[in-house]
Structure formats: structure tokens, C-alpha cells
Amino acid sequence: MQAEFRPPRRRTRVREEYEAPLPISRSPGEKIDLRADLINQHVLVCDPDHIEKIYNQGYFGKGVLSRARPDHSLSDQWEQHEGFFLPVVSQSRYEELLRWAGTALSAQGLDEETVSQMLLQLSQPVEMEDVRREVAGGREGEEGEGRQPERGVRPPTKRLRSGSEVSPEPKRSCSLDKQELEPDTNSDPSSDKDLDSSPDPEPVSEPGSDCDPDPKRLVPGPGFVLVVSDLCEVGGGFREVRRTPFSLSEYLQLNLEEAFFLVYCLGCLSVFLHQEPLSIMELWRKFRSLRPDFISSYAAYHHFRSRGWVPKGGGAAKYGADLMLYRKGPPFYHASYSVVIERVDDVFRGSALRPFSWRSLAALSRITANVSKELMLCYIIYPAVLSEAELDSPECLSRLKVQEVIISRWVSSRERAEQDDI
């Protein structure tokens, strides 16, 4: 029976512009050289400019502190105060940030009295003259390094789902050896809170939550915030400029398939390990050692990307699938297909990556139909003569075949109604 392909469901509220399907150069002579680092078995992009290009052009990866787009900040509100753009936080939220910073300082072995003195000094109001002096000193340092000075504290433009403009935290280098970031890998990148909504946030709490923070995520850094009293809303209170207790580094996490596609297929990304770039062969073998089923998962990812889909992982926790396929990207359309990847040989035999019983397959099909998607089984067919030595190189991808099978649930009452209409 021929499969019936349904048109993708467009999102009702789209506040983004579509830039490009892939982060590649439109000029033949221009080369795009982006960088990522392999840290704790995760591929992280740390440079803000590289993050913006990789995510905006193809929607690769997700923010380690965000649901999808890496747009995390201490505050969603910014205000101009005596010539400076500063993030605005309430007094209660600032106190919560101080408690979080105190937890991090105590975890470093400092005694309680020292921590209290540091937090007290940190929470004192800062005069604007001191802010201007520190900003001027920072600009002189940048000029000494050959950088162009900036005028005041100006938040760089960063596009959000809501269409507003806010500023990320100050740029920092990508030295992450002491932070041991372990971002969540099982998350759906969609943004709307409906049938295709994102999962719960990562286990590590954000500032202001009731959960215990992870001190390893705190990175001391310069910065100022505008603290507004909780009474300001009723016409009283104060507005003071204070130092930020800490700064959170927002990075872009790529899964292994996305990283290898950018390196191997597009050639626009270099992955570093201990400050040394990895070759394609080294990266292939490293990813295979991290994920035994990497060859099959990457073959499926490469297949769908080359056909214009935007495959995103993280559907296993919500829908029991390996990939979710989007048209153009998650901000524009809901996922159309839930894909389960299977490895077979020439006669469709072999140990299943995810063995199904009839009951589990029927349950998966019903869940997929309830969220207005279609269930697709993607079979990666390995030739019988393909040896293990040949699998040690990405050249084996040219010998693999992909077969797609769409599974639909048969409903007896619906079928009888259609027959009666005929």
C-alpha cells in the first residue's frame, strides 16, 4: 500500500525569519571555519558568534541552559540607566542569586565568615562613576589587544523567539576543563507548549528556583545589574546598581551526529580535544567509541538532512523515537515524523537496536498518532560482505542503504465508516 504523506503542521505563532538551511558560504572563495570542543563526551560550541551562526542556519544543537535556542540570561528585562544598558532583577531574585553564589563559594572550601564577607561586599551598591571607570579600563585593555572599543555597556543584539532584543552575558574564553559541564542530551527542541512542547528543563536549576544549584556551573565574572526593590511596583522602594554575583556561560551543545555532519559533510566545523583539532578519521573513531550505534544513527541523520529535513534528537524520552523530523526548523513547523532507527542486513535480518513486541509497537504507534505525527521505521541496510575494518572509516557510508517504512494505526470503526461512505 502506498504511504499517504501528510503536509506538516505550521506553528500558529512564528516570530523568526528563516536565514538559511545550512551554515555554508554563498561565495565560492569564502570559507567558514567554526570551532567546537569535545568536553566530557559532549560537543560544545562556546564562541557566541559561532553559536549564532550554527543555530540560526540549520538549527543545529540546543542551548545547555535553554530549551532550544541558546538565549539564557540572568534577566529577560534590560533598562537604560545613566547611559548604560543593564539587566533588571528584583531584590528577592538578587538575594536568591547571592545564596546560590554563597553555595558555590562554600563548595570551594571557604569558611562561613569569609563567604559572608564576600557576599556582603558584593551586594553593596556601586556608584556609576566606578562603573564608568571599570568599563573604560576594560576598553583600554581591548584596544591594547587590537580590538575596537565599544561605547558604554551596550548589550549586543540577540534574536529571541519573542522577537525582542536582549544581551547575553559577557564573552569569555572556552576554557571549560574546570567546569565539567554535563548538559542534558534528551530534550525536544520545539518551543510551543502544546502537543509538540519541550520537555521539562534540565536537572540543573536556574537562578531563583527551589532546587539546589550546581556549583560547577558558576563562573565568576564581571558585570552589573540594576536591582529594583519589590516595592517599586507600588510606587516606593529603591533602584541600585550592584555587581552580578556570578555569570552563567550559555553554550551550544551539538549531538554527535550533528557535529560529524558539520565536519564531514559541510566542512565548516573543527572539533578540538585538549586544544588539538581532530581529523575526520579521529573524530569518526572517537564517536564510535562513545556510541556503539553511531554508524546507524549518523547514516539516518545524514539521509534526512540531505533530503531537506531538520532532524532533532531527544524524542526518545517523550515519544519513544530516535529522531524528530521538522520542515525548515522547530520554530516554523511541528515535527512531522517520529523516526525509529533499525540496523538490518541485506535480507532484513539482524539484532534489532530497539526490539519491539506487538504491544510496544502498537503503543508507540498510538502515541505518535495522538500527537499528530507519523511513525517511521528507518532501516539502515548493511551489506553482508562489509567487514569490521571497513566500518572503521566514514567511507563505509557509501555502501549503506536506507529504507523508510511508515506505520499507521488501523482503526476498525474508521475503516467501516469509510466503506459505508463509498
C-alpha positions in Angstrom: 0.0 0.0 0.0 1.3 3.4 -0.9 2.1 5.7 2.0 0.0 8.8 2.4 2.2 11.8 3.2 0.6 14.5 5.3 1.6 18.2 5.0 3.5 19.5 8.0 1.6 21.5 10.6 2.7 25.1 10.7 3.0 26.8 14.0 0.5 29.5 14.7 2.9 32.0 16.2 6.1 32.4 14.2 8.3 35.3 15.2 11.6 34.3 13.4 12.9 34.8 10.0 14.4 31.9 8.1 18.0 32.7 7.4 19.5 29.6 5.6 19.1 25.9 5.6 22.8 25.2 6.3 25.8 27.3 7.7 27.7 27.3 4.5 29.1 30.2 2.5 27.3 31.5 -0.6 30.6 32.7 -2.1 32.9 30.1 -3.6 36.0 31.7 -2.3 34.8 32.2 1.2 35.5 29.5 3.8 33.6 29.2 7.1 35.7 28.0 9.9 33.7 27.3 13.1 35.0 25.7 16.3 33.6 23.3 18.8 35.2 21.4 21.8 34.8 17.8 22.8 34.4 18.0 26.6 33.1 15.2 28.8 31.8 13.3 25.8 29.8 16.3 24.6 30.5 18.6 21.7 30.1 22.2 22.8 30.3 25.4 20.8 31.5 28.3 23.0 32.1 31.3 20.8 28.9 33.5 20.7 29.3 34.3 17.0 29.8 30.6 16.1 26.7 29.7 18.2 24.5 32.2 16.5 25.6 31.1 13.0 25.3 27.3 13.7 21.9 27.6 15.3 20.3 30.2 13.1 21.4 28.5 9.9 20.1 25.0 10.2 19.0 24.8 13.8 21.8 22.6 14.9 22.1 21.8 18.6 20.5 23.3 21.6 21.5 25.6 24.5 22.8 23.9 27.6 20.8 26.3 29.8 17.8 26.8 27.5 15.0 24.7 26.0 16.3 25.1 22.4 17.7 28.4 21.3 20.8 29.4 23.4 19.3 32.6 24.8 19.7 32.2 28.6 20.4 35.4 30.6 20.2 36.4 34.2 17.2 38.6 33.3 14.8 39.0 30.4 14.4 42.7 31.0 17.1 45.3 30.2 16.9 49.0 31.0 19.0 52.1 30.2 20.4 53.6 33.3 22.5 56.7 33.1 23.9 55.8 29.7 24.3 52.0 30.3 22.1 49.1 29.4 21.8 46.9 32.5 19.8 43.7 33.2 17.0 44.4 35.7 16.4 42.0 38.6 14.2 42.2 41.7 15.5 42.4 45.2 14.2 38.9 46.1 15.8 37.4 42.9 19.1 39.1 43.7 19.1 37.6 47.2 18.5 34.2 45.6 21.4 34.7 43.3 23.6 35.7 46.4 22.6 32.5 48.1 23.5 30.5 45.0 26.9 32.2 44.9 27.4 31.5 48.6 26.8 27.8 47.9 29.4 27.8 45.2 32.0 29.6 47.4 31.3 27.2 50.3 31.9 24.3 47.9 35.3 25.7 47.1 36.4 25.2 50.8 36.0 28.8 52.1 34.8 29.2 55.7 31.4 30.7 56.5 32.8 34.0 57.8 34.8 34.6 54.6 31.8 33.7 52.4 29.6 36.2 54.4 32.2 39.0 54.0 32.5 38.4 50.3 28.7 38.3 49.7 28.3 41.5 51.8 30.9 43.3 49.8 29.4 42.0 46.6 25.9 43.2 47.5 26.9 46.8 48.2 25.6 49.5 45.8 28.0 50.6 43.1 28.4 54.2 42.1 28.1 54.9 38.4 31.5 56.6 38.4 33.0 53.2 39.4 31.1 51.5 36.6 32.3 54.0 34.0 35.9 53.6 35.4 35.8 49.8 35.1 34.2 49.9 31.7 36.9 52.4 30.5 39.6 50.2 31.9 38.1 47.2 30.0 38.1 49.2 26.8 41.7 50.2 27.2 42.6 46.5 27.6 40.7 45.6 24.4 42.4 48.4 22.5 45.8 47.0 23.6 44.8 43.7 22.1 43.9 45.3 18.8 40.1 45.2 19.4 37.7 48.0 18.7 36.4 49.8 21.8 32.7 49.8 22.4 30.8 52.8 23.6 29.5 52.2 27.1 27.9 49.0 28.2 25.8 48.1 25.2 24.0 44.8 25.0 24.8 43.0 21.7 21.8 42.3 19.6 20.5 38.7 20.1 17.3 37.5 18.5 14.9 35.6 20.6 11.7 33.6 19.9 9.7 36.6 21.1 11.4 38.9 18.7 12.8 41.1 21.4 16.4 42.1 21.7 18.4 41.3 24.9 22.0 40.8 25.7 23.9 37.7 26.7 26.5 37.5 29.4 30.0 39.0 28.7 32.1 36.9 26.3 34.5 34.5 27.9 37.1 32.1 26.6 36.2 28.5 26.0 38.4 27.0 28.8 35.9 24.5 30.3 38.3 22.0 31.8 37.4 23.1 35.4 33.6 23.3 34.9 32.8 19.7 33.8 29.6 20.7 32.1 27.2 17.8 31.6 24.3 19.2 29.5 21.2 17.2 29.0 21.0 15.3 25.8 17.4 14.1 25.9 15.3 17.1 25.1 12.9 18.0 22.3 13.9 21.3 20.7 10.4 22.6 20.0 9.2 25.8 21.8 5.4 25.9 21.9 3.7 24.4 25.0 1.3 22.1 23.1 1.4 18.6 21.8 4.9 19.2 20.5 6.1 21.2 23.5 9.6 20.9 25.0 10.3 18.7 27.9 11.0 19.8 31.4 14.1 21.9 31.9 17.4 20.3 32.6 18.0 18.9 36.1 20.4 21.7 36.9 18.2 24.5 38.2 18.3 28.1 37.0 18.8 31.0 39.4 15.7 31.6 41.5 14.5 28.1 41.5 13.9 26.0 44.6 16.3 23.3 43.6 19.9 23.2 44.8 22.3 24.7 42.3 25.3 23.0 40.9 28.4 25.0 41.9 30.3 23.7 39.0 28.2 25.7 36.6 29.1 29.0 38.3 31.8 31.1 36.6 32.9 34.3 38.4 32.8 37.1 36.0 32.4 40.9 35.9 29.1 42.6 35.3 26.5 44.8 36.8 22.8 44.5 37.3 20.1 47.0 38.2 18.4 45.8 41.4 14.8 47.0 41.8 13.0 46.8 45.1 9.9 44.7 45.2 8.1 47.8 46.4 8.8 49.7 43.2 5.7 48.3 41.6 3.5 50.2 44.1 5.4 53.4 43.9 8.2 53.0 46.6 11.5 51.2 47.1 14.9 51.7 45.5 16.8 51.2 42.3 20.5 50.4 42.8 23.3 49.2 40.6 25.1 46.2 42.1 27.6 43.7 40.9 26.4 40.4 39.5 27.1 37.5 41.9 28.2 35.4 39.0 27.9 34.9 35.3 26.4 31.9 33.6 28.0 30.7 30.4 25.5 29.7 27.7 26.9 27.2 25.2 25.5 25.3 22.2 25.5 21.6 22.6 25.7 19.5 19.4 24.9 15.8 19.4 27.4 13.5 17.8 25.5 13.2 14.5 25.1 17.0 14.1 28.8 17.6 14.9 30.0 15.0 12.4 27.7 16.3 9.7 29.1 19.8 10.1 32.7 18.4 9.9 32.4 15.6 7.4 29.7 16.8 5.0 29.9 20.6 5.2 33.5 21.1 6.3 32.6 24.2 8.2 33.4 23.0 11.8 36.5 21.9 13.6 36.2 19.8 16.7 39.0 20.2 19.3 40.1 17.8 22.0 42.5 19.2 24.6 43.2 22.2 22.3 44.1 19.9 19.4 41.9 19.6 16.3 40.6 16.1 15.5 40.8 14.8 11.9 37.8 13.2 10.3 39.1 9.7 11.0 39.9 10.5 14.6 36.5 12.0 15.1 34.8 9.0 13.5 36.6 6.6 15.7 36.1 8.7 18.8 32.3 9.0 18.2 32.1 5.2 17.5 33.8 4.6 20.9 31.3 6.9 22.6 28.2 5.5 20.9 28.2 1.8 19.6 25.3 2.6 17.3 26.8 5.8 15.9 27.2 4.5 12.3 23.5 3.7 12.0 22.3 6.9 13.7 24.6 9.1 11.6 23.6 7.3 8.4 19.9 8.1 9.2 20.7 11.7 10.2 22.8 12.2 7.0 20.0 10.8 4.9 17.3 13.0 6.2 19.4 16.2 6.3 20.4 15.7 2.7 16.7 15.5 1.8 16.0 18.9 3.4 14.6 17.8 6.7 15.8 19.1 10.1 16.4 16.0 12.3 16.4 16.7 16.0 17.2 14.1 18.7 15.6 14.0 22.1 12.4 12.3 21.2 13.1 9.0 23.0 12.0 10.4 26.4 8.7 11.8 25.1 7.7 9.8 22.0 9.9 6.7 22.1 11.7 7.7 18.9 15.3 8.4 17.9 14.7 11.4 15.6 12.0 14.0 15.1 11.8 15.4 11.6 10.9 19.1 11.1 10.4 21.1 7.9 12.7 24.2 7.9 13.1 24.1 11.6 11.3 23.8 15.0 10.3 27.5 15.1 8.2 27.2 12.0 6.6 23.7 11.9 5.7 21.0 14.3 7.6 17.7 13.9 6.1 15.6 11.1 7.6 12.2 11.8 8.9 10.3 14.7 11.7 8.1 13.4 12.9 4.8 14.9 16.3 3.7 13.5 16.9 0.0 13.0 20.0 -1.9 11.7 19.5 -4.9 9.3 21.4 -6.8 6.7 20.5 -7.4 3.0 17.6 -9.7 3.9 16.3 -7.6 6.7 17.8 -9.8 9.4 20.0 -8.9 12.4 19.9 -7.9 16.0 17.4 -5.0 16.4 18.7 -1.9 18.0 15.3 -1.5 19.7 13.5 -4.8 19.8 9.7 -4.3 19.6 6.9 -6.6 20.7 3.5 -6.2 19.0 2.2 -4.5 22.2 5.1 -2.0 22.4 4.9 -1.2 18.7 1.1 -0.6 18.9 1.6 1.6 21.9 4.3 3.6 20.1 2.1 4.0 17.0 -0.8 5.2 19.1 1.3 7.8 21.0 2.6 9.1 17.7 -0.9 9.4 16.2 -2.2 11.2 19.4 0.4 14.0 18.9 -0.4 14.4 15.2 2.8 12.8 13.9 3.5 9.7 11.7 5.7 6.9 12.9 8.5 6.0 10.5 10.9 3.0 10.8 14.2 3.8 9.2 16.1 0.7 8.3 19.9 1.1 7.8 20.9 -1.8 5.5 24.4 -3.2 5.9 25.9 -5.4 3.1 26.7 -8.8 4.3 30.3 -8.5 2.9 31.0 -5.3 4.9 33.8 -6.1 7.3 34.5 -4.5 10.7 37.7 -2.9 9.3 35.7 -1.1 6.6 33.4 0.2 9.3 36.4 2.0 10.9 36.2 4.7 8.2 33.4 7.0 7.1 33.8 5.7 3.6 31.6 2.8 4.6 28.6 5.2 4.5 28.6 5.0 0.7 27.8 1.3 0.9 24.9 1.6 3.3 21.3 1.8 2.1 18.3 3.4 3.8 14.8 2.1 3.6 11.8 4.0 5.1 8.6 2.4 6.3 5.7 4.5 7.6 3.5 2.7 10.1 -0.1 3.8 10.5 -2.6 2.5 13.1 -5.6 0.7 11.7 -8.9 1.7 13.4 -11.8 -0.6 12.6 -14.6 1.9 13.2 -12.9 4.4 10.9 -12.4 1.9 8.1 -16.1 0.8 8.3 -17.2 4.4 8.1 -15.1 5.0 5.0 -16.6 1.8 3.4 -20.1 3.0 4.2 -19.4 6.3 2.5 -18.3 4.5 -0.6 
